[in-house]
Amino acid sequence: MPGTLYLCATPIGNLGDITQRVLDTLREVDLIAAEDTRNTLRLLNHFEIKKPMTSYHEHNKYDKARELIGRLHRGENIAVVTDAGTPAISDPGEVLAALCIEEGIRVTSLPGACALITALTMSGMPARRFCFEGFLPPEKTDKKERRRILDQLRTEERTIILYEAPHHLRATLAELAETVGDSRRITLCRELTKRFEEAIPFTLGDAVNYYKENEPRGEYVLVLAGADPGELETQARAAFDALSLEDHMQQYLDQGLSQKEAMRRVAADRGLSRRDIYQQLKIK
């Protein structure tokens, strides 16, 4: 019988946040696959756990996954740990978990610390509906994809959670402010669960100005307010009003819509009846 893959959440700062179940599992598995074996060794030494380890990280996540799956098929149980938090969240553990499921190998997750949930719950932002973007694509290697995601965030109505490193924070805040507006609310969370933990509410404009004068320190979780639906509707109406009725119709006709459907869309965009649109076009 194949073994089991255990996704084990580890502390994001405070060692007291590790669960007893994770500790028991780390003691019982045959192998621990760690993002950074040096960091994990310090954790294991603290809890007096001695187990074989292997590195499993972003740069070997496919080749090493095949090796680990082979061991799982031979009946070994393997625990996966990231440097901090829950494996598979902005982490190569998601690749291994997906491949194991394809191979019919049991995958289970041992819940615990997770930076995005910690930040969201302490931010004061609406938490009923939220989306997680993790780290934005790097501008140097994937500028087009980064811009595409930023453009999507402009109209995202759910609370948005992103991760950012200190040396990229200023540039990311400036891009967000340019894309979604200076007045959008944001909470910057850093040093989560540690002694100097902070969750500072700003507007994006204020955050940009604050970090012009203050050096970013530590890893950040950005909790960004979603777009206001009423404001989006007002912006859309203003954009449509700037078009002539004929140009507005032509946009939809160019997409292959019938004249009837194009007229319906234009009426909805402008808050008018289809009869109004018909009469105005007929007059012209």
Short mmCIF file of the C-alpha atoms (twelve columns), coordinates in Angstrom:
data_MODEL
# 
_entry.id   MODEL 
# 
loop_
_atom_site.group_PDB 
_atom_site.id 
_atom_site.type_symbol 
_atom_site.label_atom_id 
_atom_site.label_alt_id 
_atom_site.label_comp_id 
_atom_site.label_asym_id 
_atom_site.label_seq_id 
_atom_site.Cartn_x 
_atom_site.Cartn_y 
_atom_site.Cartn_z 
_atom_site.pdbx_PDB_model_num 
ATOM 1   C CA . MET A 1   0.000   0.000  0.000   1 
ATOM 2   C CA . PRO A 2   1.264   3.506  -0.764  1 
ATOM 3   C CA . GLY A 3   2.208   5.777  2.101   1 
ATOM 4   C CA . THR A 4   0.610   9.106  2.965   1 
ATOM 5   C CA . LEU A 5   1.764   12.635 2.219   1 
ATOM 6   C CA . TYR A 6   1.311   14.916 5.234   1 
ATOM 7   C CA . LEU A 7   1.232   18.693 4.636   1 
ATOM 8   C CA . CYS A 8   2.385   19.998 8.018   1 
ATOM 9   C CA . ALA A 9   1.824   23.640 8.990   1 
ATOM 10  C CA . THR A 10  4.732   25.120 10.940  1 
ATOM 11  C CA . PRO A 11  4.935   28.400 12.921  1 
ATOM 12  C CA . ILE A 12  5.247   31.695 11.058  1 
ATOM 13  C CA . GLY A 13  7.171   33.244 13.933  1 
ATOM 14  C CA . ASN A 14  6.056   31.989 17.320  1 
ATOM 15  C CA . LEU A 15  7.103   28.406 18.036  1 
ATOM 16  C CA . GLY A 16  4.184   28.058 20.444  1 
ATOM 17  C CA . ASP A 17  1.835   27.962 17.446  1 
ATOM 18  C CA . ILE A 18  2.874   24.486 16.323  1 
ATOM 19  C CA . THR A 19  0.220   21.844 16.981  1 
ATOM 20  C CA . GLN A 20  0.674   18.618 18.901  1 
ATOM 21  C CA . ARG A 21  -0.603  16.709 15.890  1 
ATOM 22  C CA . VAL A 22  2.143   18.152 13.677  1 
ATOM 23  C CA . LEU A 23  4.790   17.291 16.263  1 
ATOM 24  C CA . ASP A 24  3.498   13.719 16.568  1 
ATOM 25  C CA . THR A 25  3.463   13.341 12.778  1 
ATOM 26  C CA . LEU A 26  6.998   14.689 12.339  1 
ATOM 27  C CA . ARG A 27  8.176   12.089 14.877  1 
ATOM 28  C CA . GLU A 28  6.382   9.234  13.112  1 
ATOM 29  C CA . VAL A 29  6.967   9.756  9.372   1 
ATOM 30  C CA . ASP A 30  9.793   8.112  7.463   1 
ATOM 31  C CA . LEU A 31  11.021  11.307 5.824   1 
ATOM 32  C CA . ILE A 32  10.584  15.093 6.081   1 
ATOM 33  C CA . ALA A 33  10.690  17.093 2.839   1 
ATOM 34  C CA . ALA A 34  11.668  20.637 3.795   1 
ATOM 35  C CA . GLU A 35  11.842  23.881 1.836   1 
ATOM 36  C CA . ASP A 36  15.085  24.739 3.650   1 
ATOM 37  C CA . THR A 37  16.608  21.897 5.651   1 
ATOM 38  C CA . ARG A 38  18.646  24.322 7.783   1 
ATOM 39  C CA . ASN A 39  15.547  26.176 8.984   1 
ATOM 40  C CA . THR A 40  13.669  22.940 9.582   1 
ATOM 41  C CA . LEU A 41  16.613  21.466 11.481  1 
ATOM 42  C CA . ARG A 42  16.388  24.320 13.993  1 
ATOM 43  C CA . LEU A 43  12.692  23.583 14.452  1 
ATOM 44  C CA . LEU A 44  13.297  19.854 14.891  1 
ATOM 45  C CA . ASN A 45  16.145  20.435 17.340  1 
ATOM 46  C CA . HIS A 46  13.946  22.728 19.427  1 
ATOM 47  C CA . PHE A 47  11.396  19.940 19.821  1 
ATOM 48  C CA . GLU A 48  14.043  17.185 20.044  1 
ATOM 49  C CA . ILE A 49  12.891  15.421 16.869  1 
ATOM 50  C CA . LYS A 50  15.383  13.395 14.861  1 
ATOM 51  C CA . LYS A 51  14.250  12.361 11.385  1 
ATOM 52  C CA . PRO A 52  15.839  12.060 7.925   1 
ATOM 53  C CA . MET A 53  15.293  15.160 5.774   1 
ATOM 54  C CA . THR A 54  15.497  16.032 2.110   1 
ATOM 55  C CA . SER A 55  15.216  19.408 0.417   1 
ATOM 56  C CA . TYR A 56  12.086  20.141 -1.582  1 
ATOM 57  C CA . HIS A 57  11.899  23.691 -2.907  1 
ATOM 58  C CA . GLU A 58  10.933  25.905 -5.849  1 
ATOM 59  C CA . HIS A 59  13.936  24.934 -7.974  1 
ATOM 60  C CA . ASN A 60  13.554  21.147 -7.730  1 
ATOM 61  C CA . LYS A 61  9.787   20.858 -7.205  1 
ATOM 62  C CA . TYR A 62  9.141   18.691 -10.275 1 
ATOM 63  C CA . ASP A 63  12.178  16.390 -10.339 1 
ATOM 64  C CA . LYS A 64  12.185  15.847 -6.578  1 
ATOM 65  C CA . ALA A 65  8.412   15.310 -6.570  1 
ATOM 66  C CA . ARG A 66  8.860   12.252 -8.799  1 
ATOM 67  C CA . GLU A 67  11.478  10.882 -6.428  1 
ATOM 68  C CA . LEU A 68  9.225   11.450 -3.407  1 
ATOM 69  C CA . ILE A 69  6.250   9.854  -5.173  1 
ATOM 70  C CA . GLY A 70  8.379   6.778  -5.814  1 
ATOM 71  C CA . ARG A 71  9.094   6.503  -2.093  1 
ATOM 72  C CA . LEU A 72  5.421   7.001  -1.256  1 
ATOM 73  C CA . HIS A 73  4.502   4.189  -3.658  1 
ATOM 74  C CA . ARG A 74  6.926   1.959  -1.756  1 
ATOM 75  C CA . GLY A 75  4.930   2.578  1.417   1 
ATOM 76  C CA . GLU A 76  6.888   5.379  3.075   1 
ATOM 77  C CA . ASN A 77  5.065   8.219  4.841   1 
ATOM 78  C CA . ILE A 78  6.404   11.696 4.077   1 
ATOM 79  C CA . ALA A 79  5.820   15.034 5.796   1 
ATOM 80  C CA . VAL A 80  6.182   18.260 3.823   1 
ATOM 81  C CA . VAL A 81  7.078   21.469 5.647   1 
ATOM 82  C CA . THR A 82  7.670   24.980 4.375   1 
ATOM 83  C CA . ASP A 83  9.902   27.568 6.032   1 
ATOM 84  C CA . ALA A 84  6.873   29.098 7.737   1 
ATOM 85  C CA . GLY A 85  3.153   28.472 7.545   1 
ATOM 86  C CA . THR A 86  1.079   25.996 5.574   1 
ATOM 87  C CA . PRO A 87  2.630   24.036 2.683   1 
ATOM 88  C CA . ALA A 88  1.031   24.543 -0.762  1 
ATOM 89  C CA . ILE A 89  0.113   28.190 -0.022  1 
ATOM 90  C CA . SER A 90  2.500   30.178 -2.297  1 
ATOM 91  C CA . ASP A 91  4.723   27.141 -1.936  1 
ATOM 92  C CA . PRO A 92  5.962   24.230 -4.116  1 
ATOM 93  C CA . GLY A 93  4.059   21.821 -1.879  1 
ATOM 94  C CA . GLU A 94  1.043   22.401 -4.119  1 
ATOM 95  C CA . VAL A 95  2.849   20.684 -7.005  1 
ATOM 96  C CA . LEU A 96  3.661   17.592 -4.941  1 
ATOM 97  C CA . ALA A 97  0.145   17.397 -3.513  1 
ATOM 98  C CA . ALA A 98  -1.427  17.618 -6.983  1 
ATOM 99  C CA . LEU A 99  0.868   14.925 -8.419  1 
ATOM 100 C CA . CYS A 100 0.184   12.623 -5.471  1 
ATOM 101 C CA . ILE A 101 -3.564  12.919 -6.012  1 
ATOM 102 C CA . GLU A 102 -3.079  12.087 -9.707  1 
ATOM 103 C CA . GLU A 103 -1.142  8.970  -8.632  1 
ATOM 104 C CA . GLY A 104 -3.816  7.847  -6.162  1 
ATOM 105 C CA . ILE A 105 -1.622  8.593  -3.129  1 
ATOM 106 C CA . ARG A 106 -3.413  9.849  -0.028  1 
ATOM 107 C CA . VAL A 107 -2.759  13.499 0.852   1 
ATOM 108 C CA . THR A 108 -3.785  15.015 4.176   1 
ATOM 109 C CA . SER A 109 -3.259  18.509 5.572   1 
ATOM 110 C CA . LEU A 110 -2.476  19.184 9.224   1 
ATOM 111 C CA . PRO A 111 -3.850  22.688 9.888   1 
ATOM 112 C CA . GLY A 112 -1.972  25.360 11.756  1 
ATOM 113 C CA . ALA A 113 -0.327  28.725 11.179  1 
ATOM 114 C CA . CYS A 114 -1.084  30.512 7.916   1 
ATOM 115 C CA . ALA A 115 0.043   34.105 7.323   1 
ATOM 116 C CA . LEU A 116 -2.803  35.092 5.021   1 
ATOM 117 C CA . ILE A 117 -5.537  34.027 7.488   1 
ATOM 118 C CA . THR A 118 -3.685  35.576 10.421  1 
ATOM 119 C CA . ALA A 119 -3.380  38.905 8.593   1 
ATOM 120 C CA . LEU A 120 -6.959  38.901 7.318   1 
ATOM 121 C CA . THR A 121 -8.489  38.254 10.719  1 
ATOM 122 C CA . MET A 122 -6.498  41.005 12.449  1 
ATOM 123 C CA . SER A 123 -6.860  43.586 9.659   1 
ATOM 124 C CA . GLY A 124 -10.448 44.608 10.347  1 
ATOM 125 C CA . MET A 125 -11.242 44.197 6.640   1 
ATOM 126 C CA . PRO A 126 -14.372 42.296 5.505   1 
ATOM 127 C CA . ALA A 127 -13.547 38.591 5.757   1 
ATOM 128 C CA . ARG A 128 -16.723 36.919 4.439   1 
ATOM 129 C CA . ARG A 129 -15.434 37.095 0.859   1 
ATOM 130 C CA . PHE A 130 -11.759 37.425 0.007   1 
ATOM 131 C CA . CYS A 131 -9.238  36.410 -2.654  1 
ATOM 132 C CA . PHE A 132 -5.588  35.510 -2.245  1 
ATOM 133 C CA . GLU A 133 -3.035  36.627 -4.839  1 
ATOM 134 C CA . GLY A 134 0.170   35.651 -3.026  1 
ATOM 135 C CA . PHE A 135 3.227   37.297 -4.574  1 
ATOM 136 C CA . LEU A 136 2.596   39.272 -7.762  1 
ATOM 137 C CA . PRO A 137 4.589   38.042 -10.790 1 
ATOM 138 C CA . PRO A 138 8.026   39.711 -10.876 1 
ATOM 139 C CA . GLU A 139 8.116   42.749 -13.152 1 
ATOM 140 C CA . LYS A 140 11.545  41.876 -14.510 1 
ATOM 141 C CA . THR A 141 10.497  38.448 -15.815 1 
ATOM 142 C CA . ASP A 142 6.743   38.686 -16.315 1 
ATOM 143 C CA . LYS A 143 5.749   42.330 -16.693 1 
ATOM 144 C CA . LYS A 144 2.726   41.587 -18.901 1 
ATOM 145 C CA . GLU A 145 1.222   39.073 -16.458 1 
ATOM 146 C CA . ARG A 146 1.861   41.396 -13.528 1 
ATOM 147 C CA . ARG A 147 -0.017  44.199 -15.306 1 
ATOM 148 C CA . ARG A 148 -2.886  41.853 -16.204 1 
ATOM 149 C CA . ILE A 149 -3.353  40.836 -12.561 1 
ATOM 150 C CA . LEU A 150 -3.117  44.422 -11.318 1 
ATOM 151 C CA . ASP A 151 -5.796  45.445 -13.827 1 
ATOM 152 C CA . GLN A 152 -8.041  42.645 -12.525 1 
ATOM 153 C CA . LEU A 153 -7.547  43.844 -8.948  1 
ATOM 154 C CA . ARG A 154 -8.871  47.282 -9.883  1 
ATOM 155 C CA . THR A 155 -12.407 45.888 -10.189 1 
ATOM 156 C CA . GLU A 156 -12.144 43.055 -7.623  1 
ATOM 157 C CA . GLU A 157 -14.893 43.583 -5.024  1 
ATOM 158 C CA . ARG A 158 -13.622 41.033 -2.499  1 
ATOM 159 C CA . THR A 159 -10.941 41.781 0.094   1 
ATOM 160 C CA . ILE A 160 -7.554  41.100 -1.535  1 
ATOM 161 C CA . ILE A 161 -4.553  39.532 0.219   1 
ATOM 162 C CA . LEU A 162 -1.016  39.724 -1.177  1 
ATOM 163 C CA . TYR A 163 2.441   38.796 0.067   1 
ATOM 164 C CA . GLU A 164 5.431   41.077 -0.456  1 
ATOM 165 C CA . ALA A 165 9.117   41.154 0.437   1 
ATOM 166 C CA . PRO A 166 10.501  44.333 2.049   1 
ATOM 167 C CA . HIS A 167 12.771  45.251 -0.869  1 
ATOM 168 C CA . HIS A 168 9.804   45.245 -3.286  1 
ATOM 169 C CA . LEU A 169 7.221   46.860 -1.000  1 
ATOM 170 C CA . ARG A 170 7.601   50.480 -2.122  1 
ATOM 171 C CA . ALA A 171 7.282   49.643 -5.814  1 
ATOM 172 C CA . THR A 172 4.258   47.399 -5.226  1 
ATOM 173 C CA . LEU A 173 2.448   50.010 -3.136  1 
ATOM 174 C CA . ALA A 174 3.070   52.632 -5.820  1 
ATOM 175 C CA . GLU A 175 1.707   50.304 -8.534  1 
ATOM 176 C CA . LEU A 176 -1.361  49.473 -6.467  1 
ATOM 177 C CA . ALA A 177 -2.052  53.148 -5.802  1 
ATOM 178 C CA . GLU A 178 -1.714  53.948 -9.499  1 
ATOM 179 C CA . THR A 179 -4.011  51.072 -10.472 1 
ATOM 180 C CA . VAL A 180 -6.800  51.163 -7.876  1 
ATOM 181 C CA . GLY A 181 -6.460  54.709 -6.526  1 
ATOM 182 C CA . ASP A 182 -4.812  56.509 -3.603  1 
ATOM 183 C CA . SER A 183 -7.953  56.387 -1.455  1 
ATOM 184 C CA . ARG A 184 -8.330  52.579 -1.347  1 
ATOM 185 C CA . ARG A 185 -7.905  51.220 2.197   1 
ATOM 186 C CA . ILE A 186 -5.063  48.821 2.957   1 
ATOM 187 C CA . THR A 187 -3.682  47.206 6.118   1 
ATOM 188 C CA . LEU A 188 0.017   46.348 6.150   1 
ATOM 189 C CA . CYS A 189 0.829   43.403 8.412   1 
ATOM 190 C CA . ARG A 190 4.378   42.453 9.359   1 
ATOM 191 C CA . GLU A 191 6.266   40.358 11.927  1 
ATOM 192 C CA . LEU A 192 3.120   38.275 12.430  1 
ATOM 193 C CA . THR A 193 3.008   36.345 15.741  1 
ATOM 194 C CA . LYS A 194 6.385   37.847 16.740  1 
ATOM 195 C CA . ARG A 195 7.298   40.387 19.403  1 
ATOM 196 C CA . PHE A 196 7.099   43.433 17.109  1 
ATOM 197 C CA . GLU A 197 3.968   42.365 15.235  1 
ATOM 198 C CA . GLU A 198 2.169   45.218 13.466  1 
ATOM 199 C CA . ALA A 199 -1.046  45.645 11.502  1 
ATOM 200 C CA . ILE A 200 -1.163  49.272 10.340  1 
ATOM 201 C CA . PRO A 201 -4.224  50.634 8.490   1 
ATOM 202 C CA . PHE A 202 -3.588  53.198 5.749   1 
ATOM 203 C CA . THR A 203 -5.009  54.499 2.541   1 
ATOM 204 C CA . LEU A 204 -2.745  53.471 -0.327  1 
ATOM 205 C CA . GLY A 205 -1.660  57.090 -0.776  1 
ATOM 206 C CA . ASP A 206 -0.704  57.365 2.883   1 
ATOM 207 C CA . ALA A 207 1.126   54.026 2.754   1 
ATOM 208 C CA . VAL A 208 3.200   55.187 -0.228  1 
ATOM 209 C CA . ASN A 209 4.136   58.389 1.613   1 
ATOM 210 C CA . TYR A 210 4.879   56.568 4.880   1 
ATOM 211 C CA . TYR A 211 7.388   54.234 3.239   1 
ATOM 212 C CA . LYS A 212 9.118   57.099 1.481   1 
ATOM 213 C CA . GLU A 213 10.263  58.118 4.963   1 
ATOM 214 C CA . ASN A 214 10.437  54.698 6.666   1 
ATOM 215 C CA . GLU A 215 12.440  51.632 5.695   1 
ATOM 216 C CA . PRO A 216 10.323  48.477 5.071   1 
ATOM 217 C CA . ARG A 217 11.395  45.700 7.415   1 
ATOM 218 C CA . GLY A 218 10.314  42.067 7.548   1 
ATOM 219 C CA . GLU A 219 7.971   40.092 5.313   1 
ATOM 220 C CA . TYR A 220 4.638   41.785 4.616   1 
ATOM 221 C CA . VAL A 221 1.062   40.652 4.139   1 
ATOM 222 C CA . LEU A 222 -1.023  43.319 2.387   1 
ATOM 223 C CA . VAL A 223 -4.767  43.263 3.046   1 
ATOM 224 C CA . LEU A 224 -6.412  45.497 0.460   1 
ATOM 225 C CA . ALA A 225 -10.058 46.574 0.535   1 
ATOM 226 C CA . GLY A 226 -12.146 45.446 -2.417  1 
ATOM 227 C CA . ALA A 227 -13.563 47.882 -4.940  1 
ATOM 228 C CA . ASP A 228 -16.815 49.635 -4.057  1 
ATOM 229 C CA . PRO A 229 -19.533 48.348 -6.474  1 
ATOM 230 C CA . GLY A 230 -21.274 51.724 -6.584  1 
ATOM 231 C CA . GLU A 231 -18.040 53.495 -7.447  1 
ATOM 232 C CA . LEU A 232 -17.283 50.984 -10.201 1 
ATOM 233 C CA . GLU A 233 -20.728 51.503 -11.679 1 
ATOM 234 C CA . THR A 234 -20.271 55.285 -11.608 1 
ATOM 235 C CA . GLN A 235 -16.893 54.973 -13.347 1 
ATOM 236 C CA . ALA A 236 -18.346 52.655 -15.980 1 
ATOM 237 C CA . ARG A 237 -21.263 54.995 -16.644 1 
ATOM 238 C CA . ALA A 238 -18.877 57.926 -17.040 1 
ATOM 239 C CA . ALA A 239 -16.799 55.950 -19.538 1 
ATOM 240 C CA . PHE A 240 -19.895 54.992 -21.537 1 
ATOM 241 C CA . ASP A 241 -21.255 58.544 -21.457 1 
ATOM 242 C CA . ALA A 242 -18.028 59.740 -23.034 1 
ATOM 243 C CA . LEU A 243 -18.831 57.591 -26.088 1 
ATOM 244 C CA . SER A 244 -21.309 58.596 -28.728 1 
ATOM 245 C CA . LEU A 245 -24.299 56.264 -28.951 1 
ATOM 246 C CA . GLU A 246 -23.160 55.090 -32.385 1 
ATOM 247 C CA . ASP A 247 -19.627 54.279 -31.159 1 
ATOM 248 C CA . HIS A 248 -21.032 52.475 -28.131 1 
ATOM 249 C CA . MET A 249 -23.226 50.320 -30.389 1 
ATOM 250 C CA . GLN A 250 -20.342 49.684 -32.770 1 
ATOM 251 C CA . GLN A 251 -18.178 48.289 -29.962 1 
ATOM 252 C CA . TYR A 252 -20.675 45.486 -29.420 1 
ATOM 253 C CA . LEU A 253 -21.343 44.951 -33.126 1 
ATOM 254 C CA . ASP A 254 -17.589 44.550 -33.648 1 
ATOM 255 C CA . GLN A 255 -17.678 41.716 -31.092 1 
ATOM 256 C CA . GLY A 256 -20.103 39.834 -33.345 1 
ATOM 257 C CA . LEU A 257 -23.276 40.589 -31.392 1 
ATOM 258 C CA . SER A 258 -26.575 41.030 -33.213 1 
ATOM 259 C CA . GLN A 259 -28.048 44.508 -33.474 1 
ATOM 260 C CA . LYS A 260 -30.776 43.539 -30.989 1 
ATOM 261 C CA . GLU A 261 -28.292 42.213 -28.419 1 
ATOM 262 C CA . ALA A 262 -25.959 45.177 -28.921 1 
ATOM 263 C CA . MET A 263 -28.851 47.542 -28.309 1 
ATOM 264 C CA . ARG A 264 -29.763 45.639 -25.124 1 
ATOM 265 C CA . ARG A 265 -26.199 45.887 -23.834 1 
ATOM 266 C CA . VAL A 266 -25.967 49.605 -24.605 1 
ATOM 267 C CA . ALA A 267 -29.264 50.229 -22.815 1 
ATOM 268 C CA . ALA A 268 -28.017 48.324 -19.742 1 
ATOM 269 C CA . ASP A 269 -24.690 50.178 -19.757 1 
ATOM 270 C CA . ARG A 270 -26.381 53.581 -19.871 1 
ATOM 271 C CA . GLY A 271 -29.295 52.824 -17.563 1 
ATOM 272 C CA . LEU A 272 -31.815 53.426 -20.343 1 
ATOM 273 C CA . SER A 273 -34.564 51.359 -21.935 1 
ATOM 274 C CA . ARG A 274 -34.004 49.629 -25.247 1 
ATOM 275 C CA . ARG A 275 -36.815 51.763 -26.699 1 
ATOM 276 C CA . ASP A 276 -34.869 54.914 -25.719 1 
ATOM 277 C CA . ILE A 277 -31.772 53.642 -27.483 1 
ATOM 278 C CA . TYR A 278 -33.775 52.698 -30.585 1 
ATOM 279 C CA . GLN A 279 -35.465 56.080 -30.784 1 
ATOM 280 C CA . GLN A 280 -32.221 58.024 -30.330 1 
ATOM 281 C CA . LEU A 281 -30.457 56.016 -33.006 1 
ATOM 282 C CA . LYS A 282 -33.429 56.297 -35.336 1 
ATOM 283 C CA . ILE A 283 -33.538 60.086 -34.923 1 
ATOM 284 C CA . LYS A 284 -29.870 60.348 -35.679 1 
# 
